[in-house]
């Protein structure tokens, strides 16, 4: 009897340990409309960082294969003509991408009165404690202060923030007239598009993909994710830029292929 109990306990322990050790857990519907990846930050946190293409643009597939990464998704906004980043990207404490790479965009934003809003868009941050090296993860606005004792190790800009506040107007993605009619819209936030979303809850980072088979507005993203009770949510670039590579699985949202983009969020092996 004791041997039987021991055997049952051993099998249970092995199965539980295997499940607990699964650093990336994927869940999605069979129609390929919605994907959610739960990433264990305690296990994979030190291996998560942004990646930026130095010259030109690349697909997530190219970045995934050329660098032998474990996981790749598209990152922040960019200018497809100049192939320059227009979102902030920090890698290993070095600024690698910035809206100021496109002075034409900066001048246009200044004329429209949106420059402060756009420069202060949301970003995913990885902090590192200056003395003990502890990592901390957050979604916050670009000009928000850094926690005492920490430095920004990595950051990837995008936007808008969707939770705990819904920042479409605050981050310059939409502008309304006196009748509350939208007179300006960026990143098609009010239209149905594929979306790449980041969310934080406890010790997990969630990557959520709404594919081009089930496009959503930003408001619909917010509504659909309420049941998960995420602590913080933000969007990255979406629409045709939405793309992902993990193991032998791939997501493409641009004419059934992946669009070439400038920056990515990756997990190193």
N, C-alpha and C positions, 0 to 999 in steps of 0.2 A: 504494500500500500504506500509506504514511504517512498519507494522507488518511483511509483506511478505519479505521486504528487510532485516529486523532484523533477521528473521528466516534463510534466505539464508546465511547471514553473519555468524550467529552462527554455522550452519552446516559446512561452509567453514573453520571457525576457529577451530572447533573441529577436522575435518579431517586433517588440516594442522598441528595442534599441535600433533596429534597422529603420523603423519608421522615424524615430526621433533624429536619426543621423541623416535623414534625407534633407539636404540643404536647400534644394529648390523643389517645391511641390507645385505641379501644374494642375489647373482645373479649367475645363472649357466645354462648351456644348458641341454636339456632333455636327452641327451645321456650320461651324467655323465662324460664328458671329461674335463671340465673346471669349476672351482668354484672360485668366488671372494666374499670376505666378507669385507664390509666397516664398520669399527669400530670407533665410535665417541669417540675421546680421551678426549673431555671436559666432557663427561658423564661417560666414563668407565676407563679413564686414571689411577685413583688411585687403580683400581681393577686389573690392568694388571701386571703380573710379571712372571718370570721363575719359574719352579718347577723342582726339581731333585729327583730321587729315591735314597734314602739313601743306601739301600742294594739291589743289583741286578738290574733287569730291569722290566719294566711294559709296557703294552699297553696304548694307549690314553684312551681307553674304561675303563680300570681299574682305571686310575687316575681320570677320569671324574666321575665315579660312587662312588668311595671310598671317594672322597673329596667333592662331591656335587658341583662341579664347573659349571659355566655357559658355558665355551668354553675351549677346549683343542686342541692343535696341537703339533705334534712332534717337538723337539728342535734341538740341535746341534749334532755334531759327537761324537761317542763313540766307545769303543772297545767291540765288542760282546762277546769276549772270557773272558776277565777280568771283564766285566760289569762296566768299569770305563769311565768317561768322558774324551774326548780328545779335547774338546772345553771349552773355558772359560765360567763359569756361576757364576754370582754374584747375591745374593738374600739378600735384606735388608743390603746392604753394606758389606756382608760377602762372601768371595770367596768360592764357593761350588763345583766348577769343574774347571779343568785345564789340558792342554796338558801334564803337568809334572806328571800327575798320571800314565802315561805310559812312563817310562824311556826308554823302548825298542824302542818306536816310536821316542823319542827325539834323541836317538843315531843314528837311521836310517836316520832321517832328517839331522842330522849333517854331516853324511857321504855323503849324496846326495847334500849338499850345499843348502838346502831349509829351514833350521830351522828358520831363520829370517822372511822369507816369511810366513810360516805357523803360527808362533806365533803372527804375526801381521794381522791375518785375520779379516774379518768384524764381527761386532757385533751390535745387537740392544740394545740401551741404554735408560734407563729412569733416568734422572737426577732429583735431588731435591735441590731447593735453600736452602742454609745453614741457612738463617735467616727467610725467609717468607714461606718456604715450597712449593713454586711453582714447579710444575713438567714440565719437558721439555723432548721431545722425539727425538731420533736421530738414524741414521745408520752411523757408522763410523768404522775406523780401531782400533784395540785393543790399540795401543800405541799412538793414537791421544789424544791431550790434552783435559782436561775437561774445559768447559766454566767457566769463573771467577765467583765466588760466588756459584757455584754448586758442588754437590758431586754425584758420581754414586750410585744411590739407587739400581738399578737392571741392569743386562746386560746378554745377551744371545748370545754366539758366534756361528758362522756358516761360511758362505761364499760360493761362492765369492760375492763381491759387483758387481752389474750389472749396476747401475746408481747412480751417474753421470759419473762414470768411470767403465770400463769393466775389472775386475781385475783377470782374470783367471791365467795369468802368474805371476803377481805381488804377489798373495796370495799363490803361490806354488801349484795350482791345475793342472797345465800343464807345461811341459818343452819341448822345441823344440831343435833340433840339428841345425847345420849351414845351412841346406837346408830348415829349417822351418817345418820339419817333427816332429810330436809329439813323443817323446821318453819316456814320463812319463805322466800319467794321474791319478788324484785322483777324487774320488766321481763320476766317469763316466761323467765328465762335457761335454765331446765331443760326448757322446752317448745319445740316446733317452731313457729317464727315467721319471718316475713320479717325480714331484718337489713340494716342499713346499717353498713358496716365501713370503717375507715381503716387503711392500712398504709404503712410507710415502708421504702424500700430504696434505698441509695445516693442518687442525686439525683432520686428520683421519689416522688411521693405516689400511692398507689393507692386508688381508691374501689371497693369491692366491694359489690355488691347481691345478696342472696339474696331472690328474689321470693316472693310468696305462693303461686306455683305449685310451689315446692320449698322449703318452710319448714325451718329447721334449729334445733337447740339450739346454745348457745354452744360446747359441747364438739365438736359436729359442725363448726362453723365452724373451730375450731382444727385439727381433723383434715384438713379439705378444703383448708386453706391451707398445710399443711406443705410441700408440694412446691415452693411458690414461694420458700421460704427468706427470708421477710420479716424485717427486723431488728426492727420493732416493729409491733404490731397492737392496735387498740382498737375498741370498738363505739360507735356513737352510738345515739340512740333508734331503736327498730325496730318490728316488728309493723305495725300499721296506719299508723304514722308514716312508714314507709319510702317515700321518693319521690325522684324525680330528673327534671330537665329539662336537655336538652342538644340544641342545634340544633333539629331538628323531632321529637326523640325524647322520650318521656315514660314514666316508671314510676309506677304507682300501686298501693298495696297495701291500700287500705281500701274494700271493696265496689266494686272496679273504678273507684274514683275516688281522688283525693288527699285525705288528711286535712289539716285546718288545724292548723298547729303554730306554735311560738313562734320558734325559731331555725333557722338554716341555715348551711351552708358554701357560699360562692359564689366564682366566678371572674369578675372584672370584665372588661369589654371594653377 
